[in-house]
Amino acid sequence: MKRMDEKKKKILYVITKSTWGGAQSYVYDLATSLARDTFDVAVALGQGGTLEEKLTKAGVRTILIPSLNRDINPLLDLQSFFELLRILWREEPHVIHLNSSKIGGLGALAGRIYNFLLSAHHTSRRLFSRLSFGKLQPPTRHLPAKIIFTGHGWAFNEDRGFIARKFILFLHWLMIVLAHKVIAVSEKTKRDIAWLPFAGKKITVIYNGLHSVALFSKNSARLELSAKIPALKTLPRDTVWIGTISELHYTKGLDLALTALAALVRERPEAILVIIGEGEKRADLETKIKTLKLEGRVFLPGRIPDARLYLSAFDIFTLTSRTEALPYSVIEAGLAGLPVVVTAVGGIPEIVEDMKSGILIQPKNTVEIERALSYLIDHPEKRKQFGEELKKSVKEKFSLVQMLEKTIALYN
């Protein structure tokens, strides 16, 4: 078996889904940005998809866990747990960095067991043999791995029944207890869990960070999107493009945006909405578009690689989520200099200052969404002012360099 370079620190990132979203972008940025002469990086993941493809293209080694998926399945979850334990035994990481709630629980437990087995080397070899782990060579070192979990959002904040939310909260607490360090991506994310026993001292806030990229020009971005959706080619020149980048999930509140748009276009017929992304709620959204008679005003081009390059096509960015942690899309919109209408949930108020760098609205309030969009359509000078202020703030607070420096400090 090939052994790692002992001069390098071995980081094993683990994430449940390989489809593209905020958590996947986070893992990709960290895995591809760490200095390769200092760190040896691998990413273990389930459900091969965009993340796996992008990591492979970037030269980052990936390890697929076929049984790992988001849904709860006791048999598959047990299989994933033991497969992860095998991976830890084989990879010998210095740091196990877990992402997403599902693998956070399984991974923290697997990491603790792995560390225990390392501390009792001879016992561990006999135990692994009995558990049919195969002919795995014993580890070459005996230092325990540091277990770090990044909370990209807490499932107990989602719309669920009281008992379900309390049970999920308890599972999150166990995960935090098992981890050595917890990264919260916003102060609000930290406050949500810091009150739990034995949790507060483990939590460090590290904001998601991005580096600036060269966006398409407004004209080029609109031409590219029009090539994907021909109906966009026929829009009048004075059309106001409202847009978002979002997974098509219930928590993202896209159904609320549609309801607000239906009210908006009665007075502002020049407005359209473009939703870049894919997800389980596509069929429901398509039905709602027809019900609200928004055909020709709402466009769903699906998932687009490097979607943020197209942000310059929009006049206004909106995100009407029911719950969030710290969404990348709002930071991306800020770097693009766009005015934003976003819900005041999770860490979003830590990105956007109301009526200075954007407009904050209350969650689930379609009237507020409609009024905010209408205000920005009527006040192009405010669109310019808000976009400039948000761009300045995002560059100062949400840089990839800062995120890397603070994360690496936890690895040491």
C-alpha positions in Angstrom: 0.0 0.0 0.0 1.3 3.5 -0.9 2.1 5.6 2.1 1.7 9.3 2.2 4.6 11.8 2.4 5.1 12.2 6.1 6.3 15.7 5.6 2.9 16.8 4.4 -0.2 17.2 6.5 -2.9 14.8 5.2 -6.4 16.4 5.0 -9.4 14.2 4.2 -12.5 16.1 3.3 -15.8 14.1 3.5 -19.1 15.3 2.1 -22.4 13.5 1.5 -23.5 14.7 -1.9 -21.3 15.3 -5.0 -24.0 17.4 -6.7 -23.1 21.1 -6.8 -24.2 23.5 -4.1 -22.8 25.8 -1.4 -21.2 23.0 0.7 -19.7 21.4 -2.4 -18.3 24.8 -3.5 -16.7 25.2 -0.1 -15.0 21.8 -0.2 -13.8 22.4 -3.8 -12.3 25.8 -2.9 -10.5 24.4 0.2 -9.3 21.2 -1.5 -8.0 23.0 -4.6 -6.5 26.0 -2.7 -4.3 24.3 -0.1 -0.6 24.4 -1.0 0.3 21.0 -2.4 3.9 21.1 -1.1 2.4 21.4 2.4 -0.8 19.4 2.3 -1.8 16.0 0.9 -5.5 16.3 0.1 -8.2 13.8 -0.7 -12.0 14.1 -0.8 -14.4 11.2 0.1 -17.9 11.7 -1.2 -21.1 10.0 -2.2 -23.3 10.1 -5.3 -20.7 10.9 -8.0 -21.5 14.1 -9.8 -20.3 17.6 -10.5 -18.1 18.0 -7.4 -16.3 14.7 -8.3 -15.8 15.8 -11.9 -14.4 19.3 -11.0 -12.1 17.9 -8.3 -10.7 15.3 -10.7 -10.2 17.9 -13.4 -8.3 20.0 -10.8 -6.1 17.1 -9.9 -7.5 16.4 -6.5 -7.9 12.7 -5.6 -11.4 11.6 -4.8 -12.7 8.5 -3.0 -16.2 7.4 -3.8 -18.5 6.0 -1.1 -21.2 4.4 -3.3 -23.7 3.7 -0.4 -23.6 7.3 0.9 -26.6 9.5 0.1 -28.7 12.2 1.7 -31.8 10.0 2.5 -31.9 8.0 5.7 -31.5 4.3 5.1 -30.2 2.3 8.1 -28.7 -0.5 6.0 -26.9 1.9 3.6 -25.9 4.2 6.4 -24.2 1.3 8.3 -22.5 0.3 5.1 -21.3 3.9 4.6 -20.0 4.0 8.2 -17.8 1.0 7.8 -16.6 2.0 4.4 -15.5 5.4 5.9 -13.8 3.5 8.7 -11.9 1.5 6.1 -10.9 4.7 4.3 -9.6 6.3 7.5 -7.6 3.2 8.3 -6.1 3.3 4.8 -5.6 7.0 4.4 -4.3 7.8 7.9 -5.4 11.5 7.8 -4.1 14.1 10.2 -7.4 16.0 9.8 -10.9 14.7 9.0 -12.9 17.6 7.8 -16.6 16.8 7.6 -19.3 18.6 5.7 -23.1 18.3 5.7 -25.2 16.9 8.6 -25.5 13.3 7.4 -21.8 12.5 7.0 -21.1 14.8 10.0 -22.7 12.3 12.4 -21.4 9.2 10.7 -17.9 10.7 10.1 -17.5 12.1 13.7 -18.3 8.7 15.1 -16.1 6.9 12.6 -13.3 9.3 13.4 -13.5 8.8 17.1 -13.5 5.0 16.7 -10.5 5.3 14.3 -8.6 7.3 16.9 -9.4 4.8 19.6 -8.2 1.9 17.4 -5.0 3.8 16.7 -4.3 4.1 20.4 -4.6 0.3 20.8 -2.8 -0.8 17.7 -2.6 -4.6 18.3 -6.2 -4.7 19.5 -7.3 -2.7 16.5 -5.7 -5.1 14.0 -7.5 -8.1 15.5 -10.8 -6.1 15.7 -10.6 -5.0 12.0 -9.9 -8.6 11.0 -13.0 -9.8 12.9 -15.1 -7.1 11.2 -14.0 -8.4 7.8 -12.1 -5.2 6.9 -10.0 -7.2 4.6 -6.2 -7.5 4.5 -5.5 -3.9 5.4 -2.0 -3.0 6.5 -1.6 -1.5 10.0 -1.1 2.3 10.1 2.4 3.6 10.1 1.7 6.3 12.6 -0.3 6.5 15.8 -1.3 10.1 16.3 -5.0 10.7 16.5 -6.7 12.6 13.7 -8.3 16.0 14.4 -12.1 15.9 13.6 -13.5 19.1 12.2 -17.1 19.7 11.2 -18.3 22.6 9.2 -22.0 23.5 9.8 -23.4 24.8 6.5 -26.8 25.0 8.0 -28.8 23.2 10.7 -31.6 20.9 9.7 -33.5 21.6 13.0 -34.2 25.1 11.6 -36.2 23.7 8.7 -40.0 23.5 8.6 -40.6 20.3 10.5 -42.7 19.0 13.4 -41.7 19.9 16.9 -40.6 16.4 17.9 -38.6 15.9 14.6 -36.8 19.2 15.1 -35.9 18.3 18.7 -34.6 14.9 17.7 -32.5 16.4 14.9 -31.2 18.9 17.4 -30.1 16.1 19.7 -28.3 14.3 16.8 -26.5 17.6 15.9 -25.5 17.9 19.6 -24.0 14.4 19.6 -22.1 15.2 16.4 -20.7 18.4 18.0 -19.6 16.5 21.1 -17.8 13.9 19.0 -16.0 16.6 16.8 -12.9 18.4 18.1 -13.7 21.6 16.4 -16.8 23.0 14.7 -16.7 25.7 12.1 -19.8 27.9 11.9 -20.1 29.9 8.7 -21.9 32.8 10.3 -22.4 34.3 13.8 -26.1 33.3 13.5 -25.1 29.7 12.8 -22.9 29.7 15.9 -25.7 31.2 18.1 -28.0 28.5 17.0 -25.9 25.8 18.7 -23.5 27.6 21.1 -26.0 27.3 24.0 -25.8 23.5 23.9 -23.8 21.7 26.6 -20.1 21.3 25.8 -20.6 23.1 22.4 -19.6 26.8 22.9 -15.8 26.4 23.2 -15.6 24.2 20.2 -17.1 26.6 17.7 -15.2 29.0 15.5 -16.9 31.4 13.0 -15.2 31.4 9.6 -17.1 33.1 6.9 -17.3 31.5 3.5 -14.9 33.2 1.1 -14.6 33.7 -2.6 -12.1 35.1 -5.0 -13.1 37.5 -7.7 -13.5 36.1 -11.2 -14.0 37.8 -14.6 -17.7 37.7 -15.3 -19.2 37.8 -18.8 -20.3 41.2 -19.9 -24.0 41.9 -19.5 -24.6 41.5 -23.2 -22.5 38.3 -23.5 -24.2 36.8 -20.4 -27.7 37.5 -21.8 -26.7 36.0 -25.2 -25.4 32.9 -23.5 -28.6 32.5 -21.5 -30.7 33.2 -24.6 -28.9 30.4 -26.4 -30.1 28.0 -23.7 -33.6 29.5 -23.6 -34.6 30.9 -27.0 -37.6 32.8 -25.6 -35.2 35.2 -23.9 -34.1 36.4 -27.3 -37.5 38.0 -28.0 -37.7 40.1 -24.8 -38.0 43.9 -25.2 -34.9 46.0 -24.6 -36.4 47.6 -21.5 -37.0 44.2 -19.8 -35.8 44.1 -16.1 -34.0 40.8 -15.5 -34.4 39.6 -12.0 -32.4 36.5 -11.3 -31.2 34.0 -8.8 -28.8 31.0 -8.5 -30.4 28.4 -6.3 -31.1 24.7 -5.9 -34.8 24.0 -6.6 -35.6 23.0 -3.0 -38.4 24.0 -0.6 -36.1 25.8 1.8 -35.0 28.2 -1.0 -38.5 29.7 -1.1 -38.7 29.9 -4.9 -42.5 29.3 -4.7 -42.7 32.5 -2.7 -40.7 34.4 -5.3 -43.2 33.2 -8.0 -46.2 34.4 -5.9 -44.5 37.8 -5.5 -43.6 38.0 -9.2 -47.3 37.3 -10.1 -48.3 40.4 -8.1 -45.3 42.4 -9.4 -45.9 42.0 -13.1 -49.5 43.4 -12.9 -47.9 46.8 -12.3 -44.4 46.1 -13.7 -44.9 44.0 -16.8 -41.3 44.6 -17.8 -40.0 42.3 -15.1 -38.9 38.7 -15.7 -37.3 36.1 -13.4 -34.5 33.7 -14.3 -33.8 30.9 -11.9 -30.4 29.1 -12.5 -30.3 25.7 -10.8 -31.8 22.3 -10.5 -33.5 20.2 -7.8 -36.3 18.1 -6.6 -39.0 20.9 -6.8 -38.7 21.6 -10.5 -42.0 19.9 -11.4 -43.8 21.8 -8.6 -42.4 25.1 -9.7 -43.3 24.5 -13.3 -46.9 23.7 -12.2 -47.0 26.9 -10.2 -45.7 29.0 -13.1 -48.6 27.7 -15.2 -51.1 28.2 -12.4 -50.0 31.8 -11.9 -49.9 32.4 -15.7 -46.2 33.3 -15.6 -45.2 31.5 -18.8 -42.8 33.7 -20.7 -41.9 35.6 -17.5 -40.2 32.9 -15.5 -37.3 30.8 -17.0 -35.7 27.7 -15.6 -32.5 27.0 -17.6 -31.4 24.3 -15.2 -28.0 23.8 -13.7 -25.3 25.8 -15.5 -21.5 25.2 -14.9 -19.8 28.2 -13.3 -23.2 29.8 -13.0 -21.9 33.0 -11.3 -20.2 34.0 -14.5 -23.7 34.8 -15.8 -24.7 37.1 -12.9 -24.0 40.1 -15.0 -27.1 39.3 -17.1 -29.3 40.4 -14.1 -30.4 43.8 -13.1 -31.5 42.6 -9.6 -30.6 39.5 -7.7 -33.0 37.8 -5.3 -32.9 35.0 -2.8 -36.2 34.3 -0.9 -35.1 31.4 1.3 -37.0 30.1 4.2 -33.8 29.2 6.0 -30.1 29.6 5.3 -26.7 29.5 6.9 -24.4 31.8 4.7 -25.3 31.3 1.0 -22.5 31.6 -1.5 -25.0 33.0 -4.1 -25.5 36.2 -2.2 -21.7 36.7 -1.8 -21.3 36.0 -5.5 -24.0 38.5 -6.3 -22.1 41.0 -4.2 -18.9 40.4 -6.1 -20.8 41.0 -9.3 -22.0 44.4 -8.0 -25.7 43.5 -8.1 -28.4 45.0 -5.9 -30.1 42.3 -3.9 -33.5 41.5 -2.4 -32.9 38.7 0.2 -34.5 37.3 3.2 -33.2 38.2 6.7 -32.5 34.6 7.7 -29.3 32.8 8.9 -26.2 34.8 8.2 -27.6 36.9 5.3 -27.9 40.0 7.5 -24.1 39.6 8.1 -23.6 40.0 4.4 -26.3 42.6 3.5 -27.1 45.8 5.5 -30.7 46.7 4.9 -31.2 49.8 2.7 -27.5 50.4 2.5 -26.1 47.4 0.5 -29.4 45.7 -0.4 -32.9 45.1 0.9 -33.7 42.6 3.6 -37.1 41.1 3.8 -38.9 38.9 6.3 -39.1 35.2 5.3 -42.3 33.9 3.7 -43.6 37.4 3.2 -44.5 37.7 -0.5 -45.8 41.2 -0.1 -42.4 42.4 1.1 -40.7 40.6 -1.8 -43.0 42.3 -4.3 -42.6 45.7 -2.8 -38.8 45.5 -2.6 -38.4 44.4 -6.2 -40.8 47.1 -7.3 -38.8 49.7 -5.4 -35.6 48.7 -7.1 -37.2 48.7 -10.5 -38.4 52.2 -9.9 -35.1 53.5 -8.5 -32.1 52.5 -10.8 -29.9 54.9 -8.8 -30.5 52.8 -5.7 -29.7 49.7 -7.6 -26.3 51.1 -8.5 -25.6 52.4 -5.0 -26.6 49.1 -3.3 -24.6 47.1 -5.7 -21.4 49.2 -5.2 -21.8 49.0 -1.4 -22.3 45.3 -1.3 -19.3 44.7 -3.6 -17.1 46.7 -1.3 -18.3 44.9 1.8 -18.0 41.4 0.4 -14.5 42.0 -0.8 -13.5 43.1 2.7 -15.3 40.4 4.8 -15.7 37.3 2.5 -12.4 36.7 0.8 -11.1 33.2 0.0 -7.7 34.2 1.5 -9.2 34.9 4.9 -11.2 31.7 4.8 -8.1 29.7 4.0 -5.9 31.3 6.6 -8.4 30.7 9.4 -9.2 27.2 8.4 -5.6 26.2 8.1 -5.0 27.6 11.6 -7.6 25.0 12.9 -5.8 22.2 11.1 -2.5 22.9 13.0 
